[in-house]
Amino acid sequence: MRTIVFAALTALAPALAAPAIAAEKAVQIAPPTQDMAASGPQTIVLAGGCFWGVQAVFQHTKGVTRAVSGYAGGTRETANYNLVSSGSTSHAEAVAVTFDPAVIPAGKILQIYFSVAHDPTQVNRQGPDSGTQYRSEIFPQTEEQRALAIRYIAELNAAKAFPRKIATEVAATGTAFYPAEAYHQDYATLHPMQPYIVFNDRPKVANLKAMFADNYREMPVLVGAKAAAN
């Protein structure tokens, strides 16, 4: 699906040069009423549509030490882009976000995820991409993360923070994550003018900067040495 969208957008590239063009609409929401106490590095896996944009958002988030695109929800044998893109696996495109809770707590990570990284009310799609591989799902790596996610979703639904009920699923704790192919890592940084990135992903980073100025950093934390050199 993304290949088709990219081809359609290529002809519009000059008109899409401004990052002000919005994809999913950012929504101002409150943080969780209670966060989790944690020390030392934490990793949580977040799925919210195409992993290019989700990765870019968290690479620009202070306190995130690593954000890796990959797959979660299926088996190791089916964790490759061609199979996942077919929609025939149980995988979702996801990002493993490693962060320092002393700088940014898990609740703030989730607040950013729900408000600017994607639209949590869409079912099996995000923006132009459709299929179960683009679903909204949290893959907690600890029981504390899972409890926080479930509680926060209930709070947001009760507050009617979004015009529709949140569709985000919360998986079992410790669901395996498999890194994606190298060419998917740091994709938004390496291809900033690709029409898909301009239209769908750069606005997400711009919204992060506008809505979470205290949590935004201009230089992203990158996965690959090639990207870090650019």
PASEBA-1860 file (N, C-alpha, C; in nm, 3 decimals):
! residues 230
1> MRTIVFAA> 0.083/-0.120/0.000/0.000/0.000/0.000/0.087/0.125/0.000 ~ 0.195/0.128/0.080/0.277/0.246/0.090/0.345/0.276/-0.043 ~ 0.383/0.173/-0.121/0.445/0.194/-0.251/0.351/0.266/-0.346 ~ 0.223/0.229/-0.342/0.125/0.293/-0.428/0.108/0.440/-0.390 ~ 0.101/0.466/-0.260/0.086/0.602/-0.213/0.206/0.686/-0.250 ~ 0.326/0.629/-0.236/0.447/0.702/-0.271/0.445/0.743/-0.418 ~ 0.405/0.652/-0.505/0.401/0.683/-0.648/0.303/0.795/-0.676 ~ 0.189/0.794/-0.607/0.089/0.898/-0.629/0.136/1.033/-0.580
9> LTALAPAL> 0.213/1.033/-0.470/0.258/1.159/-0.412/0.378/1.220/-0.484 ~ 0.453/1.137/-0.554/0.574/1.186/-0.618/0.544/1.303/-0.711 ~ 0.435/1.294/-0.785/0.399/1.401/-0.877/0.365/1.530/-0.804 ~ 0.331/1.520/-0.675/0.292/1.637/-0.597/0.408/1.693/-0.515 ~ 0.527/1.641/-0.533/0.640/1.676/-0.446/0.660/1.826/-0.428 ~ 0.656/1.910/-0.533/0.678/2.053/-0.511/0.576/2.114/-0.416 ~ 0.453/2.067/-0.421/0.349/2.123/-0.336/0.357/2.073/-0.193 ~ 0.435/1.968/-0.171/0.441/1.908/-0.039/0.567/1.946/0.037
17> AAPAIAAE> 0.638/2.045/-0.009/0.767/2.077/0.049/0.756/2.135/0.189 ~ 0.642/2.192/0.226/0.630/2.258/0.356/0.585/2.158/0.463 ~ 0.657/2.152/0.577/0.620/2.058/0.681/0.490/2.093/0.752 ~ 0.430/2.210/0.723/0.306/2.248/0.787/0.189/2.163/0.741 ~ 0.204/2.094/0.628/0.097/2.007/0.580/0.076/1.895/0.681 ~ -0.050/1.874/0.721/-0.077/1.779/0.828/-0.121/1.644/0.774 ~ -0.079/1.539/0.839/-0.128/1.404/0.810/-0.235/1.375/0.917 ~ -0.209/1.280/1.007/-0.301/1.263/1.117/-0.299/1.390/1.203
25> KAVQIAPP> -0.415/1.430/1.251/-0.425/1.553/1.328/-0.370/1.532/1.469 ~ -0.284/1.623/1.512/-0.234/1.616/1.649/-0.343/1.661/1.745 ~ -0.347/1.602/1.863/-0.450/1.631/1.961/-0.383/1.663/2.095 ~ -0.423/1.774/2.155/-0.369/1.810/2.286/-0.439/1.728/2.393 ~ -0.367/1.645/2.464/-0.425/1.560/2.567/-0.345/1.573/2.696 ~ -0.408/1.539/2.805/-0.342/1.542/2.935/-0.254/1.419/2.953 ~ -0.150/1.428/3.034/-0.069/1.310/3.066/-0.146/1.219/3.159 ~ -0.096/1.099/3.183/-0.163/1.010/3.280/-0.169/1.074/3.418
33> TQDMAASG> -0.275/1.045/3.492/-0.286/1.102/3.626/-0.182/1.041/3.721 ~ -0.142/0.917/3.692/-0.038/0.851/3.770/0.062/0.789/3.675 ~ 0.190/0.812/3.700/0.294/0.752/3.617/0.352/0.632/3.691 ~ 0.448/0.566/3.631/0.511/0.451/3.696/0.650/0.490/3.743 ~ 0.687/0.438/3.859/0.821/0.462/3.911/0.916/0.363/3.846 ~ 1.027/0.414/3.796/1.125/0.327/3.731/1.261/0.392/3.738 ~ 1.363/0.309/3.739/1.501/0.357/3.734/1.576/0.274/3.632 ~ 1.673/0.336/3.569/1.748/0.267/3.465/1.672/0.266/3.334
41> PQTIVLAG> 1.738/0.228/3.226/1.675/0.230/3.094/1.551/0.143/3.087 ~ 1.451/0.192/3.015/1.327/0.119/2.990/1.306/0.112/2.839 ~ 1.245/0.004/2.792/1.206/-0.007/2.651/1.060/-0.043/2.642 ~ 0.987/0.030/2.559/0.849/-0.001/2.529/0.833/-0.004/2.378 ~ 0.753/-0.095/2.326/0.735/-0.110/2.182/0.600/-0.054/2.143 ~ 0.600/0.037/2.047/0.480/0.110/2.008/0.452/0.095/1.859 ~ 0.330/0.055/1.825/0.288/0.045/1.686/0.183/0.151/1.659 ~ 0.201/0.225/1.550/0.106/0.330/1.517/0.113/0.367/1.372
49> GCFWGVQA> 0.095/0.269/1.284/0.107/0.295/1.141/0.249/0.274/1.093 ~ 0.284/0.339/0.985/0.418/0.327/0.927/0.524/0.359/1.031 ~ 0.622/0.270/1.046/0.722/0.292/1.150/0.817/0.407/1.120 ~ 0.823/0.453/0.996/0.912/0.565/0.964/0.880/0.687/1.050 ~ 0.752/0.723/1.055/0.713/0.844/1.128/0.718/0.828/1.277 ~ 0.677/0.712/1.328/0.681/0.689/1.472/0.826/0.693/1.520 ~ 0.916/0.631/1.443/1.057/0.635/1.480/1.108/0.779/1.481 ~ 1.072/0.857/1.380/1.120/0.995/1.371/1.076/1.076/1.492
57> VFQHTKGV> 0.951/1.062/1.533/0.901/1.136/1.649/0.986/1.107/1.772 ~ 1.010/0.980/1.800/1.082/0.948/1.923/1.232/0.971/1.911 ~ 1.285/0.972/1.790/1.426/1.008/1.774/1.449/1.155/1.806 ~ 1.344/1.235/1.797/1.353/1.378/1.830/1.304/1.407/1.972 ~ 1.284/1.304/2.053/1.233/1.322/2.189/1.346/1.311/2.290 ~ 1.363/1.414/2.373/1.466/1.412/2.477/1.443/1.296/2.572 ~ 1.550/1.232/2.611/1.541/1.120/2.703/1.532/0.986/2.635 ~ 1.499/0.986/2.506/1.500/0.862/2.428/1.643/0.836/2.383
65> TRAVSGYA> 1.695/0.721/2.417/1.833/0.689/2.383/1.844/0.604/2.257 ~ 1.733/0.544/2.216/1.734/0.462/2.095/1.589/0.437/2.052 ~ 1.565/0.445/1.922/1.433/0.415/1.866/1.456/0.333/1.739 ~ 1.414/0.208/1.740/1.444/0.113/1.633/1.314/0.068/1.567 ~ 1.306/0.080/1.436/1.190/0.031/1.361/1.195/-0.121/1.351 ~ 1.078/-0.184/1.356/1.074/-0.329/1.347/0.934/-0.383/1.344 ~ 0.920/-0.506/1.390/0.793/-0.578/1.381/0.763/-0.645/1.515 ~ 0.635/-0.645/1.552/0.593/-0.710/1.677/0.456/-0.771/1.657
73> GGTRETAN> 0.433/-0.883/1.724/0.304/-0.948/1.722/0.301/-1.080/1.648 ~ 0.405/-1.107/1.568/0.411/-1.230/1.491/0.535/-1.311/1.527 ~ 0.574/-1.399/1.437/0.687/-1.488/1.463/0.815/-1.433/1.401 ~ 0.927/-1.489/1.446/1.056/-1.451/1.391/1.063/-1.480/1.241 ~ 1.003/-1.592/1.198/1.012/-1.634/1.059/0.940/-1.538/0.964 ~ 0.838/-1.469/1.013/0.761/-1.378/0.926/0.798/-1.232/0.947 ~ 0.904/-1.207/1.025/0.942/-1.069/1.056/1.030/-1.012/0.945 ~ 0.972/-0.994/0.828/1.042/-0.924/0.719/0.941/-0.840/0.644
81> YNLVSSGS> 0.990/-0.736/0.581/0.903/-0.633/0.526/0.805/-0.686/0.422 ~ 0.852/-0.770/0.331/0.764/-0.819/0.226/0.646/-0.897/0.283 ~ 0.672/-0.984/0.377/0.564/-1.062/0.436/0.472/-0.975/0.521 ~ 0.530/-0.889/0.604/0.447/-0.804/0.689/0.359/-0.714/0.605 ~ 0.412/-0.661/0.495/0.336/-0.571/0.408/0.219/-0.640/0.341 ~ 0.225/-0.771/0.330/0.115/-0.845/0.268/-0.008/-0.852/0.358 ~ 0.011/-0.823/0.486/-0.099/-0.832/0.581/-0.130/-0.974/0.623 ~ -0.047/-1.069/0.583/-0.075/-1.211/0.611/-0.010/-1.259/0.740
89> TSHAEAVA> 0.063/-1.173/0.808/0.124/-1.211/0.935/0.048/-1.143/1.048 ~ 0.084/-1.175/1.169/0.024/-1.108/1.285/0.105/-0.987/1.329 ~ 0.209/-0.955/1.254/0.296/-0.844/1.291/0.231/-0.709/1.268 ~ 0.271/-0.613/1.349/0.248/-0.471/1.325/0.382/-0.405/1.305 ~ 0.388/-0.307/1.215/0.507/-0.223/1.210/0.514/-0.149/1.343 ~ 0.629/-0.154/1.408/0.640/-0.101/1.544/0.778/-0.039/1.564 ~ 0.791/0.034/1.674/0.918/0.097/1.709/0.950/0.065/1.855 ~ 1.067/0.011/1.878/1.115/-0.014/2.014/1.180/0.114/2.065
97> VTFDPAVI> 1.118/0.176/2.164/1.163/0.304/2.218/1.232/0.280/2.351 ~ 1.361/0.305/2.356/1.438/0.293/2.480/1.459/0.433/2.536 ~ 1.429/0.450/2.663/1.431/0.584/2.721/1.482/0.581/2.864 ~ 1.525/0.697/2.911/1.573/0.714/3.048/1.461/0.777/3.129 ~ 1.399/0.703/3.222/1.287/0.758/3.299/1.325/0.876/3.386 ~ 1.454/0.895/3.412/1.497/1.011/3.489/1.484/1.140/3.407 ~ 1.480/1.126/3.274/1.467/1.240/3.185/1.324/1.253/3.132 ~ 1.267/1.140/3.094/1.130/1.139/3.043/1.059/1.014/3.095
105> PAGKILQI> 0.952/1.030/3.170/0.883/0.912/3.225/0.801/0.840/3.119 ~ 0.763/0.718/3.150/0.686/0.637/3.056/0.554/0.703/3.019 ~ 0.493/0.771/3.115/0.367/0.839/3.087/0.380/0.946/2.980 ~ 0.491/1.018/2.980/0.514/1.120/2.878/0.538/1.054/2.741 ~ 0.608/0.942/2.740/0.625/0.866/2.615/0.488/0.830/2.557 ~ 0.398/0.783/2.641/0.265/0.746/2.594/0.184/0.869/2.553 ~ 0.199/0.978/2.625/0.129/1.101/2.588/0.170/1.146/2.447 ~ 0.297/1.141/2.418/0.347/1.177/2.285/0.297/1.078/2.180
113> YFSVAHDP> 0.299/0.952/2.214/0.251/0.847/2.123/0.106/0.870/2.083 ~ 0.021/0.897/2.181/-0.120/0.915/2.152/-0.151/1.048/2.084 ~ -0.075/1.152/2.116/-0.114/1.285/2.070/-0.053/1.327/1.938 ~ 0.072/1.290/1.911/0.136/1.337/1.786/0.193/1.226/1.698 ~ 0.223/1.109/1.754/0.287/1.005/1.674/0.191/0.935/1.580 ~ 0.062/0.933/1.616/-0.037/0.867/1.531/-0.177/0.901/1.580 ~ -0.279/0.854/1.508/-0.418/0.872/1.548/-0.465/0.741/1.611 ~ -0.483/0.737/1.743/-0.516/0.611/1.809/-0.661/0.567/1.792
121> TQVNRQGP> -0.741/0.645/1.720/-0.881/0.605/1.700/-0.903/0.529/1.570 ~ -0.801/0.522/1.485/-0.817/0.451/1.358/-0.794/0.301/1.378 ~ -0.874/0.222/1.310/-0.867/0.076/1.321/-0.795/0.018/1.199 ~ -0.682/-0.047/1.224/-0.606/-0.114/1.117/-0.572/-0.021/1.002 ~ -0.537/0.101/1.036/-0.489/0.194/0.933/-0.430/0.317/1.002 ~ -0.350/0.391/0.925/-0.304/0.523/0.964/-0.285/0.601/0.836 ~ -0.348/0.717/0.829/-0.334/0.800/0.710/-0.366/0.721/0.584 ~ -0.272/0.716/0.488/-0.298/0.648/0.361/-0.276/0.498/0.366
129> DSGTQYRS> -0.226/0.445/0.478/-0.189/0.303/0.485/-0.298/0.223/0.557 ~ -0.336/0.109/0.500/-0.439/0.027/0.562/-0.393/-0.118/0.571 ~ -0.445/-0.188/0.670/-0.408/-0.327/0.695/-0.375/-0.346/0.841 ~ -0.383/-0.470/0.888/-0.355/-0.497/1.029/-0.212/-0.462/1.068 ~ -0.122/-0.460/0.969/0.017/-0.426/0.999/0.034/-0.278/1.038 ~ -0.071/-0.197/1.016/-0.066/-0.055/1.051/-0.155/-0.024/1.171 ~ -0.188/-0.125/1.250/-0.277/-0.104/1.363/-0.207/-0.027/1.476 ~ -0.289/0.023/1.564/-0.240/0.091/1.684/-0.234/-0.011/1.797
137> EIFPQTEE> -0.112/-0.036/1.846/-0.097/-0.134/1.954/0.027/-0.104/2.036 ~ 0.015/-0.123/2.166/0.127/-0.107/2.259/0.173/-0.246/2.300 ~ 0.303/-0.269/2.292/0.363/-0.396/2.333/0.451/-0.369/2.455 ~ 0.392/-0.372/2.575/0.469/-0.340/2.696/0.573/-0.448/2.724 ~ 0.681/-0.404/2.784/0.788/-0.498/2.818/0.793/-0.528/2.967 ~ 0.711/-0.459/3.045/0.698/-0.487/3.188/0.550/-0.480/3.225 ~ 0.515/-0.544/3.336/0.377/-0.539/3.384/0.338/-0.397/3.423 ~ 0.435/-0.320/3.473/0.407/-0.181/3.510/0.370/-0.098/3.387
145> QRALAIRY> 0.441/-0.120/3.277/0.408/-0.050/3.153/0.268/-0.089/3.105 ~ 0.235/-0.216/3.115/0.105/-0.262/3.068/-0.008/-0.199/3.150 ~ 0.009/-0.197/3.281/-0.093/-0.138/3.368/-0.109/0.011/3.339 ~ 0.003/0.080/3.318/-0.002/0.222/3.286/-0.077/0.247/3.156 ~ -0.047/0.168/3.052/-0.112/0.186/2.922/-0.263/0.163/2.932 ~ -0.303/0.057/2.999/-0.446/0.027/3.014/-0.517/0.138/3.091 ~ -0.455/0.182/3.198/-0.515/0.288/3.280/-0.526/0.419/3.202 ~ -0.422/0.452/3.125/-0.420/0.578/3.050/-0.527/0.577/2.940
153> IAELNAAK> -0.540/0.466/2.870/-0.644/0.457/2.767/-0.781/0.477/2.829 ~ -0.805/0.418/2.946/-0.934/0.435/3.013/-0.957/0.581/3.051 ~ -0.852/0.648/3.096/-0.864/0.789/3.132/-0.897/0.875/3.011 ~ -0.828/0.850/2.901/-0.851/0.930/2.781/-0.991/0.906/2.725 ~ -1.037/0.782/2.728/-1.173/0.754/2.682/-1.276/0.820/2.772 ~ -1.255/0.813/2.903/-1.350/0.873/2.997/-1.357/1.024/2.980 ~ -1.243/1.084/2.947/-1.237/1.229/2.929/-1.283/1.273/2.789 ~ -1.313/1.173/2.704/-1.349/1.202/2.564/-1.244/1.292/2.499
161> AFPRKIAT> -1.117/1.254/2.520/-1.005/1.332/2.466/-1.001/1.331/2.314 ~ -1.059/1.227/2.253/-1.064/1.215/2.108/-1.210/1.207/2.064 ~ -1.238/1.242/1.940/-1.377/1.239/1.893/-1.435/1.099/1.883 ~ -1.350/0.999/1.880/-1.395/0.860/1.878/-1.321/0.781/1.985 ~ -1.373/0.663/2.016/-1.309/0.578/2.116/-1.171/0.534/2.067 ~ -1.077/0.526/2.158/-0.942/0.482/2.125/-0.944/0.335/2.084 ~ -0.880/0.305/1.972/-0.876/0.169/1.919/-0.750/0.094/1.958 ~ -0.658/0.161/2.024/-0.528/0.102/2.058/-0.543/-0.023/2.144
169> EVAATGTA> -0.477/-0.129/2.102/-0.475/-0.253/2.179/-0.351/-0.254/2.269 ~ -0.357/-0.329/2.377/-0.241/-0.348/2.465/-0.210/-0.497/2.468 ~ -0.093/-0.533/2.417/-0.055/-0.673/2.404/-0.008/-0.730/2.537 ~ 0.016/-0.859/2.537/0.072/-0.925/2.654/0.213/-0.872/2.681 ~ 0.252/-0.871/2.805/0.384/-0.823/2.844/0.493/-0.911/2.783 ~ 0.596/-0.845/2.730/0.711/-0.918/2.679/0.696/-0.973/2.539 ~ 0.597/-0.928/2.464/0.584/-0.972/2.325/0.714/-0.943/2.249 ~ 0.760/-1.039/2.172/0.889/-1.025/2.103/0.886/-0.914/1.999
177> FYPAEAYH> 0.998/-0.848/1.986/1.018/-0.743/1.887/1.136/-0.782/1.799 ~ 1.120/-0.762/1.667/1.225/-0.797/1.571/1.262/-0.673/1.490 ~ 1.387/-0.629/1.497/1.426/-0.510/1.421/1.402/-0.526/1.271 ~ 1.363/-0.419/1.208/1.341/-0.419/1.064/1.474/-0.414/0.989 ~ 1.464/-0.430/0.860/1.581/-0.425/0.772/1.653/-0.291/0.786 ~ 1.782/-0.292/0.759/1.865/-0.172/0.781/1.814/-0.052/0.702 ~ 1.760/-0.075/0.583/1.719/0.040/0.501/1.596/0.111/0.557 ~ 1.528/0.051/0.654/1.414/0.118/0.717/1.457/0.204/0.836
185> QDYATLHP> 1.577/0.184/0.886/1.621/0.258/1.004/1.658/0.402/0.965 ~ 1.617/0.497/1.049/1.648/0.639/1.028/1.592/0.690/0.896 ~ 1.484/0.629/0.848/1.436/0.657/0.712/1.396/0.802/0.694 ~ 1.326/0.859/0.790/1.281/0.997/0.775/1.398/1.095/0.772 ~ 1.503/1.064/0.846/1.622/1.151/0.845/1.699/1.139/0.714 ~ 1.710/1.018/0.663/1.787/0.997/0.540/1.712/1.038/0.415 ~ 1.580/1.045/0.421/1.499/1.077/0.302/1.399/1.189/0.335 ~ 1.447/1.304/0.379/1.356/1.408/0.429/1.264/1.467/0.323
193> MQPYIVFN> 1.302/1.458/0.196/1.220/1.517/0.091/1.140/1.414/0.013 ~ 1.144/1.290/0.054/1.056/1.193/-0.011/0.912/1.236/0.016 ~ 0.826/1.238/-0.085/0.690/1.289/-0.065/0.615/1.223/0.049 ~ 0.628/1.093/0.066/0.558/1.027/0.176/0.603/1.085/0.310 ~ 0.734/1.105/0.326/0.787/1.161/0.450/0.740/1.304/0.469 ~ 0.745/1.384/0.363/0.705/1.524/0.371/0.559/1.536/0.414 ~ 0.474/1.455/0.355/0.331/1.468/0.379/0.288/1.404/0.510 ~ 0.343/1.288/0.544/0.293/1.211/0.657/0.377/1.222/0.784
201> DRPKVANL> 0.508/1.238/0.770/0.595/1.222/0.887/0.659/1.350/0.937 ~ 0.701/1.437/0.847/0.757/1.564/0.895/0.658/1.644/0.977 ~ 0.528/1.643/0.942/0.433/1.714/1.028/0.427/1.659/1.170 ~ 0.450/1.530/1.186/0.448/1.472/1.320/0.562/1.528/1.404 ~ 0.680/1.539/1.345/0.794/1.595/1.417/0.769/1.743/1.447 ~ 0.709/1.814/1.351/0.676/1.955/1.373/0.576/1.970/1.487 ~ 0.479/1.880/1.495/0.382/1.884/1.604/0.446/1.852/1.738 ~ 0.542/1.760/1.738/0.616/1.732/1.861/0.685/1.858/1.911
209> KAMFADNY> 0.749/1.928/1.820/0.821/2.051/1.856/0.726/2.157/1.909 ~ 0.608/2.169/1.846/0.512/2.272/1.884/0.441/2.239/2.015 ~ 0.405/2.114/2.035/0.323/2.077/2.148/0.402/2.029/2.269 ~ 0.525/1.982/2.244/0.608/1.930/2.354/0.747/1.993/2.345 ~ 0.750/2.124/2.348/0.877/2.196/2.329/0.982/2.155/2.431 ~ 0.941/2.129/2.554/1.037/2.092/2.658/1.093/1.952/2.638 ~ 1.026/1.872/2.558/1.070/1.734/2.534/1.132/1.715/2.395 ~ 1.141/1.822/2.318/1.188/1.813/2.180/1.338/1.841/2.173
217> REMPVLVG> 1.405/1.767/2.086/1.546/1.797/2.055/1.561/1.804/1.904 ~ 1.640/1.899/1.859/1.656/1.922/1.716/1.732/1.809/1.648 ~ 1.839/1.760/1.712/1.920/1.654/1.654/1.866/1.519/1.697 ~ 1.823/1.436/1.603/1.766/1.306/1.641/1.874/1.207/1.685 ~ 1.835/1.115/1.771/1.924/1.005/1.807/1.901/0.895/1.703 ~ 2.006/0.857/1.633/1.993/0.771/1.517/2.048/0.631/1.541 ~ 2.005/0.539/1.456/2.045/0.398/1.469/2.175/0.370/1.396 ~ 2.185/0.418/1.272/2.297/0.381/1.187/2.408/0.484/1.182
225> AKAAAN> 2.530/0.435/1.160/2.645/0.524/1.150/2.633/0.615/1.028 ~ 2.579/0.563/0.917/2.561/0.643/0.798/2.470/0.760/0.824 ~ 2.360/0.733/0.894/2.266/0.840/0.924/2.330/0.942/1.017 ~ 2.406/0.894/1.115/2.467/0.984/1.213/2.566/1.078/1.145 ~ 2.622/1.036/1.033/2.720/1.119/0.964/2.655/1.229/0.882 ~ 2.524/1.219/0.858/2.454/1.317/0.775/2.405/1.434/0.859
END
